[in-house]
């Protein structure tokens, strides 16, 4: 069996309502492409019918695979699991709510052809589109938070570390994800820190981001993320990512 050009990894926790539509969109898009691809859904110990839905769909879609965890480990854990289990030359993870659609992959191909091996979606650079913007206060709080992230992680100039659409070459995946340790809130930040430590230039591409009204980041989540970034900072000082 030949190696697929693209692997799409979708972490899922209690996504029986939103995941079917997302999978339909992803699989429909990939079916129109000339290259071989695969889709991996990584179930993070869902309590609903997420795993059952994927199993049923996979019966008729050979390129669809399910990695089924019986316990909840966190988004960072299952993304790492899926990326390392994938077989593609290029590997992308995206959100189950389809907030950034798979057709953005064409922008990644353009940058990949320029030699970039770590390419991330951004909602905060020129060309990005957010049809329903957040309130002025929410945006300003986000800017302050992102500045704190940059200071602690030394990811200077990257204003959107959290967009759930990121792509890596197979080589970069092995080097970066095999060293990652954060299982929950700040896993994206850790991935980018490790990438920089290994000499990868991080390329940002603008995305259209559709906010899901059911997805809300609470203050407790932001606090937990900062605590985890503190641990990442400690790991940096200890040289764990070299």
N, C-alpha and C positions, 0 to 999 in steps of 0.2 A: 504494500500500500504506500502510495506516495505521501510525502509530508505536505500537509495543508499550508497554503500561504498565510492564512489568517485563522487565528483562534479568538473567539469572543467569549469572555467569561462574565457571567451574570450572578453576583451573590444574591441570595434570596432568603428573607426571613418573614414568614407569614404573608406571602405575596400571591395567594391564590386568586385574588380579584384583579390585580394589575398585571401580573406576569403573562397570562395568556395573550393579551393584546401586544405586549412588548415582544414576545417570542414570534408572534405572527409577523410583526413589522421587520424584525431582524432576519428571520428565515426567508421572508419574501424578498427582501433586498439582496441577500446573499445568493439566492437562487438565480438572480439575473446577472450575476458576475461571471466572468470567464475563469476565475481561479477557484481552486479547491479551498474549502473552509470547514470549520467545525464550531459548534456552540456548546459551551459547558455551563450548566446551571449548578451552582453549589448551594445546596440547602443548608442553612445554618440552624438546624434543630427546630424547624417550624412546627407549630402546634396545629396548623390548619392543613388544608389539602395541597399545599405547594408541591411536595414530592410526588404525590399521586398524579397530579396534572402533568408534570414533566414526564413521568414514566409512560403515561398514555400517549402523549404526543410523540415520544421517542420511538414508539412501535412503528410509526410510519415515516419517521425522519431519521435516517441513518446517521446524519451528521450531528444530531443532538444527543448529548450525554448528560447524565445526572450524577453528581457527587453528593451523596446523601449522608449528612451528619445527624446523628440522633440527638446530640446535645448542642446547645448554643455556645459558640466560642467567640463570636464577634466578627464584624465585617472584615477587619484586617486579616484575621485568621483564614476565613474562607476565600478571600481574594487571593491570598498567598497560595493556598492549597490549589485553587483552580489554575493560577498562572503557571505553577510548577508542574501540574499534571497535564497541561496543554501540550500539543505537539507542533503548533504552528510556527512558521518562520517569524511571524509578527503576531503579538498577543495584546489584545485590548480588553480592559474591563470597563463595564458600563453599569448603570443603575437599573434595577428592575422596574422602576417607574417610567423608564424611557425619557427622562428629563432632557438628555442629550441623545439624539437619535443616531443610529448606526451609520447613516449616510454621511456623517462627518468624517468617516474613514478616508474619503477621497482627499481631504486636506492633509491627512497624515501621510498618504502615499507621496504627495508632493515633497514634503519635508524629509521623508525617509530617503527619497532619491537624492537629496542633498547631503546625505550621510548621517543624519540624526538617528539615534537609537533609543532616545527617550523623548516622547512627544506627549504633551498634556493639553487637555482642553482648558480654556480660560473664559470666564465671564467678565473679565476686567481689562481686556485689551481691545484695541481698535478693531472693529469688525464684529465684535460679540453682540448678540441680540438677546434681550430679555423682554418678551412681549408684554408681560405684566410685572413691572418693576416693583421692588419693595419700597416701603415708605422711606422718606428722607432720613428719619431718625435711625431706622434699621440699617440703612446703608452706611451712615456715619459710624454707628457702633461696629459694623462689620469692618470698616476701614481701620479703626483703632485696634480691633482684635487681630486683623491681618498684619498690622505693623508689629504687634507684640510677637506674633509667630515668626516674622522675619528676624527680629532681634534675637530671639531665643535659639532659632535654628540656623541662623546665618544664611537663609535662603533669600538673599537680597534681590529685590526686584521682582519676585514672584508674588503677585497679589492674590492669586487664587490657587492655593494648594489643595483645595477641597473639591474641586469639580470632579464628579465621578466618571470621567471619561479620559482614560490614560492608556497610552500604548508603549510597548517595549519590544525590542528585538529579542529573539530567543537567547542570544548571548547575554544581553543586558538583564533579561529576566533571571537567568541562572545566577549571575553575579550579585544582583541586588536583592531579589526575594529570598535567596537562601540565607542572607544575613539579617533579614528583618525579624523583629521580635514583638512589635506592638500589634495587639490583636483587635483593638477597638478604635477609639476616637481619632488618634493622631497617626494612624498607619500611613496615610498619604504623605505626611510630612517626613516620616522616617524614610520612606522609599526615595524621596527626592534628596534627602541628606546623604543617603548611601550612594545614590547615583553620582552626586557631586564629588564625594570622597573617592570614587573610582574613575573620575575623570570624564564622566559623561556630561555633555552639554545638554541642558534641558530646553527643549523648544516648545514654546506655547503657540497654540492655534486658537483663533476665536471660534466660539460655538454659539448656537442658539439654545437657550436654556428655558425649558418650560417648567415653571414652578408648580409643584403639586401641592394643593391646599392642605392635603393630609400629612405632608412632610414638614414638620416644624422643629427647628433646632431650639432646644430649651437652654436656659442659662446654665443648668446643671451640666449639660453636654459640653458647653464652652469651657466650664471650669475643669471638667474631667480631661478635656483635650489639652488644656494648658498644663495640667499635672503630668500628663503623658509626655508632652514636649519637654518638660523639665527632666524626665527620665532619659529622653533622647539626648538632651544636652549633656547629661551626666555620662551617657555612653560615648558621646563625642570626646569628652575630656579623657575618658579611659582608653580611647583608641579602639573601641570595639568594632568600628566600621571600616577599619583600614584593611 
